Amino acid sequence: MLVVLFMASKEVCVTSEAACNPTELMPCLPAVTSPAKPTELCCDKLKSQMQCLCGYLKDPSFGHLVDSHVAQKFSTVCGVSMPKC
């Protein structure tokens, strides 16, 4: 799921809801790349970028970073569901 999506993006896109900027999700990188749990800051950032996640997941630079285990971790700890894109 995440994004880390969360690494630097080539561009920032703007939607009617919010600015999509994958670098905002950098606090989530440890939870994607290790057994670490998402932090409160990570969960807050993830929630603020929810409307952007499908775009991140479809981007080959980021989408490969998220598997079902990672998505479950974020769902459990942050109380968010991965979007169905």
C-alpha positions in Angstrom: 0.0 0.0 0.0 2.2 2.7 0.9 3.6 4.2 -0.5 6.9 4.8 0.0 5.5 5.2 -2.2 7.3 7.0 0.0 10.3 7.9 -1.7 10.8 11.0 -3.8 8.3 11.4 -6.6 9.0 12.7 -10.1 6.2 15.2 -9.7 3.5 16.5 -7.4 -0.1 16.2 -8.6 -3.0 18.2 -7.3 -6.5 16.9 -6.9 -9.6 18.8 -5.9 -9.2 17.3 -2.4 -5.5 17.7 -1.6 -2.0 18.0 -2.9 -0.6 14.6 -3.7 3.0 14.4 -2.6 4.5 10.9 -2.0 7.3 12.4 0.0 4.7 13.2 2.7 4.7 9.5 3.4 8.4 9.2 4.2 7.6 8.7 7.9 6.0 5.4 6.8 9.1 4.0 5.1 10.4 2.0 8.1 7.0 0.3 8.4 7.1 -0.7 4.7 10.7 -1.9 4.6 11.0 -3.5 8.1 8.9 -5.2 10.8 8.4 -1.8 12.5 4.9 -0.7 13.1 3.6 2.6 11.6 4.0 5.5 13.9 1.3 8.0 14.8 2.9 10.5 12.4 2.9 8.0 9.6 -0.8 7.2 10.2 -1.6 10.9 10.1 0.3 11.4 6.9 -1.3 8.3 5.4 -4.8 9.5 6.2 -4.1 12.9 4.7 -3.0 11.3 1.5 -5.7 8.6 1.2 -7.3 10.2 -2.0 -3.8 9.9 -3.6 -3.1 6.3 -2.9 -4.5 4.8 -6.1 -2.3 7.0 -8.1 0.7 6.0 -6.1 -0.1 2.3 -6.3 -0.4 2.5 -10.1 3.0 4.2 -10.4 5.6 1.5 -11.1 8.1 3.5 -8.9 5.9 2.9 -5.8 3.3 0.2 -6.3 5.8 -2.7 -6.0 6.5 -1.6 -2.4 3.2 -2.6 -1.1 2.0 -6.2 -0.6 -0.9 -7.7 1.4 1.2 -8.0 4.6 2.1 -4.3 4.5 -1.5 -3.3 3.7 -2.7 -5.4 6.7 -0.2 -3.7 9.0 -1.4 -0.3 8.0 -5.0 -1.3 8.2 -4.6 -2.7 11.7 -2.4 0.0 13.2 -3.7 3.1 11.4 -7.3 2.1 11.0 -7.3 2.6 7.3 -8.3 0.3 4.4 -6.3 0.2 1.2 -8.4 1.6 -1.6 -9.7 -0.7 -4.3 -8.1 0.8 -7.4 
